[in-house]
């Protein structure tokens, strides 16, 4: 990627309710551009960001990464940069759970699917044991069963794998598997790191699939 986008790769976390002005100013700092006065409007900041991106994009291709996008307004800010003739070859890569948002922007969609069982187990073991090769023989089967309960979701594999790190008693693993099968939380950290981070996705279902939200 660095070879292809020699003008720079800029990764910004957007989230559900973004402070667009703060995001734009952090990008200006990374572009080493002069910051507008604090009293300037969000629109003025947006214009300057696009101007700086266009200047840098004239010389070399840029990649702008926008992570966890929920609403189109942050993408609207960068329309002038994407559609400018001088920024040919530069790209915006966004991660989102909303296909509707991507359809509105006529974006190319790449669906990130759940992990297959082999990769799921590898990711789980990386967080639980620092690698598959370090799994004790007596915990191999319980670890496979617990990893399987994560259903290929990377966030769950990471959080639950981390929760099980350092636990070598098989009875604890059996108890954990039972709790997961009953959809119980394992700890306050498990609840905070997993369920709270998935909550915006659940809330978003009220618009698109209300019956699924009830489930």
Beta strands, then each sheet from edge to edge (+ up, - down):
strand 1: 8-15
strand 2: 62-69
strand 3: 91-96
sheet 1: 1+ 2+ 3+
end
